[in-house]
């Protein structure tokens, strides 16, 4: 990276007059150097394919539910709820599991089961035997498996890249997720139009095979493996006590929860398109694409920082949250759909920068012995806000109008970010709290 900037500056430039473009390129390349880790490189290759397949299935699943229910939006809400509610009930226990098991083997099992869910739905659909209750059941099973998978995945990433590579791995994963979020629905729309929903589910089942192959090809000997925590009573309570004992972590989790609840963009954008601007599905699709592009831009920004943790992570966490709140509030005040969409790009970028920074900050600050439990708690407050934020957004839009979720949600995030920033400032730069005894014999 240094060689690139230096060699370009030799022609007609002094040491203090460097060409900015190579420096920008070197930063971008620096964000990808975590791929030098052979295990991570093989795993992330399969992960890219799987994420595209996952987004394809989400679109196909929604369309199938609407077809089977006679275009009933309540049925669609039930399917979404069944897939997200398990996060609320299982995330903490999944964190305990992540600290107790061989995470590589656990991921192989979970990814295989998720692929079988997609395969079952695809075969039912292609054969013409699928019923709405089949979709509901498979949504619930997939939701449970996904809730168990999340903290185990987080711990496996650390085993592959080490603490020094966490921030870069998180930024890269965010980028691939958002690229898949743009590509997957587009491919799904084309596939559904030409072949129906069934082949989309079958394609997603194949994409899970790519992840399993990547996991099987990793070399366990080169993983930064630690002995799983022994099974003793009170593991969950010990993990929660650890988190509660670190005031910085409590503040960060509080801000993450408020963002998760108040930035429920999916429901809010759909409601605004219909109730505020009187637009149809075309405008909703365009606004969703603009939001996805903003999130992708936020991922690119995180990688341009080299994916490394900022020198003042708390300032970037609160600053990106405050920017998200201000932009979300402004989105709700825009007079036409085009200005609404343009500011939505900025809000999506700010949201991604916040999530990536908060995510990597938590990962890097916690003790290894309790990492799974803390990441389970982080996933709970981040993703568990969706089942609460969706209905709350709908209620606010129904009672106060389609702009209310953006204005009130943005104001809530902005105020919380300001309060957390003030609390961080009062605390000063202090090292994270380390619990002396993470395992306990308490009942």
C-alpha positions in Angstrom: 0.0 0.0 0.0 2.8 2.4 0.9 4.7 1.5 -2.3 1.7 2.5 -4.4 1.5 6.0 -3.0 5.2 6.6 -3.0 6.0 5.4 -6.5 3.3 7.6 -7.9 4.5 10.7 -6.1 8.0 10.4 -7.6 7.1 12.2 -10.8 7.0 15.9 -10.2 5.6 15.7 -6.6 7.3 16.4 -3.4 6.8 14.4 -0.2 4.1 16.7 1.0 2.3 16.9 -2.3 0.9 13.4 -2.9 -1.6 12.6 -5.6 -4.9 11.9 -3.8 -6.2 9.3 -6.1 -3.6 6.6 -5.4 -4.0 7.3 -1.7 -7.7 6.7 -2.1 -7.0 3.5 -4.1 -4.6 2.3 -1.5 -7.2 2.8 1.2 -9.7 0.7 -0.8 -7.1 -2.0 -1.3 -6.3 -1.9 2.4 -9.9 -2.7 3.2 -9.6 -5.9 1.3 -6.3 -7.2 2.6 -8.2 -9.3 5.1 -8.8 -11.6 2.1 -5.2 -12.7 2.4 -6.5 -15.0 5.1 -7.0 -18.2 3.2 -9.8 -19.4 5.4 -11.7 -16.1 5.3 -11.2 -15.8 1.5 -12.7 -19.3 0.9 -15.6 -18.6 3.3 -16.5 -15.2 2.0 -16.6 -16.5 -1.6 -19.4 -18.9 -0.7 -21.0 -16.2 1.5 -21.4 -13.8 -1.5 -23.3 -16.4 -3.5 -25.5 -17.3 -0.5 -26.4 -13.7 0.3 -27.5 -13.1 -3.3 -29.6 -16.3 -3.0 -31.1 -15.1 0.3 -32.2 -11.8 -1.2 -33.7 -13.7 -4.1 -35.7 -15.9 -1.8 -37.0 -13.0 0.2 -38.5 -11.4 -2.9 -39.9 -14.8 -4.1 -41.2 -15.7 -0.7 -43.1 -12.4 -0.4 -44.6 -12.9 -3.9 -45.6 -16.5 -3.2 -47.3 -15.4 0.0 -49.3 -12.8 -1.8 -50.3 -15.3 -4.5 -51.4 -17.9 -2.0 -53.3 -15.4 0.2 -55.1 -13.5 -2.5 -52.8 -10.5 -2.1 -53.5 -10.2 1.6 -51.0 -7.8 3.3 -51.8 -9.3 6.7 -50.5 -12.7 5.5 -47.3 -11.1 4.3 -46.9 -9.4 7.7 -47.4 -12.8 9.4 -44.7 -14.4 7.2 -42.2 -11.6 8.0 -43.0 -11.7 11.7 -42.5 -15.5 11.9 -39.0 -15.1 10.3 -37.9 -12.2 12.6 -39.6 -13.0 16.0 -37.2 -15.9 16.8 -34.4 -13.4 17.0 -36.1 -11.8 20.1 -36.4 -15.2 21.9 -33.3 -17.1 20.8 -30.5 -14.5 20.3 -29.3 -14.6 23.9 -29.3 -18.3 24.2 -27.6 -18.5 20.8 -24.9 -16.4 22.3 -24.4 -19.0 25.1 -24.3 -21.7 22.4 -21.6 -19.8 20.5 -19.4 -19.7 23.6 -19.9 -23.4 24.2 -19.6 -25.2 20.8 -17.1 -25.7 18.0 -18.4 -22.8 15.9 -17.2 -24.1 12.5 -19.1 -27.4 13.0 -22.1 -25.6 14.2 -22.2 -23.3 11.2 -21.9 -26.3 8.8 -24.9 -27.9 10.5 -27.0 -24.7 10.5 -26.2 -23.7 7.0 -27.1 -27.2 5.8 -30.5 -27.0 7.6 -31.2 -23.6 6.1 -30.4 -24.9 2.6 -32.8 -27.8 3.2 -35.6 -25.3 4.2 -35.1 -23.6 0.8 -35.0 -26.9 -1.0 -38.3 -28.0 0.7 -40.1 -24.8 -0.2 -38.8 -25.0 -3.8 -39.9 -28.6 -4.3 -43.3 -27.9 -2.8 -43.7 -24.9 -5.1 -42.5 -26.6 -8.3 -44.7 -29.6 -7.7 -47.8 -27.3 -7.1 -48.3 -28.7 -3.6 -47.4 -25.6 -1.7 -49.9 -24.1 0.8 -49.7 -21.0 2.8 -49.2 -22.9 6.1 -46.2 -24.6 4.5 -44.6 -21.2 3.9 -45.5 -20.1 7.5 -43.9 -23.2 9.0 -40.7 -22.9 6.9 -40.5 -19.2 7.7 -40.6 -20.0 11.4 -38.0 -22.8 11.1 -35.7 -20.5 9.0 -36.1 -17.7 11.5 -35.0 -20.0 14.4 -32.0 -21.2 12.5 -31.0 -17.7 11.5 -31.3 -16.5 15.1 -28.9 -19.3 16.2 -26.6 -18.7 13.3 -25.9 -15.0 13.9 -23.7 -15.0 17.0 -22.0 -18.2 16.0 -21.1 -16.6 12.7 -19.7 -13.5 14.5 -17.4 -15.7 16.6 -16.2 -17.7 13.6 -15.2 -14.5 11.8 -12.9 -13.7 14.7 -11.4 -17.3 14.6 -10.7 -16.7 10.9 -9.2 -13.2 10.9 -8.3 -12.5 14.6 -9.0 -9.4 16.5 -6.8 -7.3 14.3 -8.9 -8.1 11.2 -12.4 -7.8 12.7 -13.1 -4.2 11.5 -12.0 -5.0 8.0 -14.0 -8.2 7.9 -17.2 -6.5 9.2 -16.8 -3.7 6.6 -16.3 -6.3 3.8 -19.2 -8.4 4.9 -21.4 -5.2 5.0 -20.4 -4.4 1.4 -21.1 -7.9 0.1 -24.5 -7.9 2.0 -25.5 -4.6 0.3 -24.3 -5.6 -3.1 -26.4 -8.7 -2.7 -29.3 -6.5 -1.6 -29.1 -4.7 -5.0 -28.4 -7.7 -7.2 -30.6 -10.4 -5.5 -34.0 -8.7 -5.9 -33.2 -7.7 -9.5 -32.3 -11.4 -10.4 -35.4 -12.6 -8.5 -37.7 -10.3 -10.4 -36.4 -11.6 -13.7 -36.5 -15.2 -12.6 -40.1 -15.0 -11.2 -41.3 -13.3 -14.5 -39.9 -16.1 -16.6 -39.9 -19.2 -14.5 -42.0 -18.5 -11.4 -41.0 -18.6 -7.7 -40.2 -22.3 -7.3 -36.8 -22.2 -9.2 -35.7 -19.2 -7.1 -36.0 -21.2 -3.9 -34.1 -24.1 -5.5 -31.4 -21.7 -6.6 -31.1 -20.4 -3.0 -30.7 -24.0 -1.8 -27.8 -24.4 -4.1 -26.2 -21.2 -2.9 -26.2 -22.6 0.7 -24.1 -25.5 -0.7 -21.4 -22.9 -1.6 -21.2 -21.7 2.0 -21.0 -25.3 3.3 -18.2 -26.1 0.8 -16.3 -23.0 2.0 -16.7 -24.0 5.6 -15.5 -27.6 4.9 -12.5 -26.3 3.0 -11.2 -24.1 5.8 -8.2 -25.4 7.7 -9.1 -25.9 11.4 -5.4 -26.0 12.3 -4.9 -22.3 11.2 -8.0 -21.0 12.9 -7.5 -18.9 16.0 -9.4 -21.5 18.0 -10.1 -21.3 21.7 -11.4 -24.0 24.0 -15.2 -23.7 24.3 -16.5 -22.5 27.6 -17.4 -25.3 30.0 -21.0 -26.0 30.6 -22.0 -24.5 34.0 -25.2 -23.0 35.4 -25.6 -19.3 35.0 -23.7 -18.7 31.8 -26.4 -16.4 30.3 -26.6 -14.4 33.5 -22.8 -14.1 33.7 -22.8 -12.7 30.1 -25.5 -10.2 30.9 -23.7 -9.1 34.0 -20.5 -8.7 32.0 -22.3 -6.4 29.5 -24.0 -4.4 32.3 -20.7 -3.9 34.1 -19.3 -2.0 31.1 -20.9 1.4 30.9 -19.6 2.1 27.4 -21.1 -1.1 26.2 -24.5 -0.3 27.8 -24.5 3.1 26.1 -23.6 1.6 22.7 -26.3 -1.1 23.0 -28.9 1.6 24.0 -28.1 3.7 20.9 -28.2 0.5 18.7 -31.6 -0.4 20.1 -33.0 3.0 19.3 -31.6 2.9 15.8 -33.0 -0.6 15.3 -36.5 0.5 16.3 -36.6 4.0 14.8 -34.9 3.3 11.4 -37.5 0.7 10.2 -37.1 1.9 6.7 -38.8 -1.0 4.9 -42.3 -0.3 6.4 -41.8 3.5 6.5 -40.8 3.8 2.8 -43.6 1.7 1.6 -46.1 3.7 3.7 -44.7 7.0 2.5 -44.8 6.0 -1.1 -48.5 5.1 -0.8 -49.9 7.6 1.7 -47.7 10.7 1.2 -46.9 10.7 -2.5 -49.8 8.5 -3.8 -47.3 6.4 -5.8 -47.5 2.9 -6.9 -45.3 -0.1 -6.8 -42.9 1.4 -9.3 -42.0 4.4 -7.0 -41.7 2.1 -4.0 -39.2 -0.1 -5.9 -37.2 3.0 -7.0 -37.1 4.3 -3.4 -36.1 0.9 -2.1 -33.3 0.8 -4.7 -32.1 4.3 -3.7 -32.0 3.2 0.0 -30.0 0.1 -1.0 -27.5 2.2 -3.0 -27.1 4.5 0.1 -26.3 1.5 2.3 -23.9 0.2 -0.3 -22.2 3.7 -0.3 -21.9 3.5 3.5 -20.2 0.1 3.1 -17.8 1.5 0.6 -17.0 4.4 2.9 -16.2 2.0 5.7 -13.9 0.1 3.4 -12.2 3.3 2.3 -11.2 3.9 5.9 -9.2 0.7 5.3 -11.8 -1.2 7.3 -9.8 -0.4 10.4 -11.2 0.8 13.7 -11.2 4.6 14.0 -8.9 6.2 16.5 -12.0 7.6 18.3 -14.7 4.9 17.6 -17.2 6.4 20.1 -17.1 9.7 18.1 -17.8 7.9 14.8 -20.6 5.8 16.4 -22.4 8.8 17.8 -21.6 11.0 14.8 -23.0 8.5 12.3 -26.1 8.0 14.5 -26.7 11.8 14.7 -26.3 12.1 10.9 -28.8 9.2 10.5 -31.3 10.9 12.8 -30.9 14.3 11.1 -31.2 12.8 7.6 -34.2 10.7 8.5 -36.0 13.7 10.0 -35.2 15.7 6.9 -36.5 12.8 4.7 -39.9 13.1 6.3 -40.1 16.8 5.5 -39.3 16.5 1.8 -42.0 18.0 -0.5 -41.6 15.5 -3.4 -40.6 12.0 -4.1 -37.3 12.8 -5.8 -35.9 14.9 -2.9 -37.3 12.2 -0.6 -35.3 9.5 -2.4 -32.1 11.6 -2.6 -32.0 12.1 1.1 -32.9 8.5 1.6 -29.6 7.6 0.0 -27.8 9.7 2.7 -29.8 8.1 5.4 -29.0 4.6 4.2 -25.3 5.4 4.1 -25.3 6.9 7.6 -27.2 3.8 8.9 -24.6 1.4 7.4 -21.6 3.4 8.8 -23.2 3.3 12.2 -23.9 -0.4 12.1 -20.4 -1.3 10.8 -18.7 0.9 13.4 -20.9 -0.2 16.3 -20.5 -3.8 15.3 -16.7 -3.8 15.0 -16.3 -1.7 18.2 -18.3 -4.3 20.2 -16.4 -7.2 18.6 -13.0 -5.6 19.5 -13.8 -4.5 23.0 -15.2 -7.7 24.6 -13.4 -10.5 26.3 -12.9 -13.6 24.2 -14.6 -15.9 26.8 -17.9 -14.0 26.6 -17.8 -12.9 23.0 -20.7 -15.1 21.8 -23.0 -14.0 24.6 -22.3 -10.3 24.1 -22.7 -10.6 20.3 -26.0 -12.4 20.9 -27.1 -9.4 22.9 -25.9 -7.0 20.2 -27.9 -8.9 17.5 -30.9 -8.9 19.8 -30.9 -5.1 20.1 -30.0 -4.5 16.4 -32.3 -7.0 14.7 -34.8 -7.5 17.4 -35.9 -3.9 16.9 -37.5 -4.9 13.5 -40.5 -6.8 15.0 -41.1 -3.8 17.3 -40.2 -1.0 14.8 -42.4 -2.3 11.9 -45.7 -2.3 13.8 -44.8 1.0 15.5 -44.1 2.6 12.2 -47.4 1.4 10.8 -49.3 2.7 13.8 -47.6 6.1 13.6 -48.3 6.4 9.9 -51.9 5.5 10.4 -52.5 7.9 13.3 -50.2 10.8 12.4 -49.6 10.4 8.7 -46.9 8.8 6.5 -44.3 11.4 7.4 -44.5 10.8 11.1 -42.3 7.7 11.3 -39.4 9.6 9.7 -39.8 12.8 11.6 -40.4 11.2 15.0 -37.9 8.4 14.4 -35.2 10.7 13.2 -35.7 13.0 16.2 -35.5 10.1 18.6 -32.2 8.9 17.1 -30.8 12.4 17.1 -31.7 13.0 20.7 -30.4 9.6 21.8 -27.1 10.1 19.9 -26.6 13.5 21.6 -27.3 12.0 25.1 -24.9 9.1 24.5 -22.2 11.4 23.1 -22.5 13.6 26.2 -22.2 10.5 28.5 -19.2 9.3 26.6 -17.6 12.7 27.0 -18.2 12.7 30.7 -16.6 9.3 31.0 -13.5 10.2 29.0 -11.3 7.7 27.3 -11.4 4.7 29.6 -10.5 1.0 29.0 -13.4 -1.4 28.7 -14.4 -3.3 31.8 -13.3 -6.9 32.0 -15.3 -9.2 34.2 -13.0 -11.2 36.4 -15.1 -14.3 36.5 -17.3 -14.9 33.4 -18.2 -18.5 34.3 -20.3 -19.0 37.4 -21.9 -21.8 39.4 -24.9 -19.7 40.2 -28.3 -21.3 39.4 
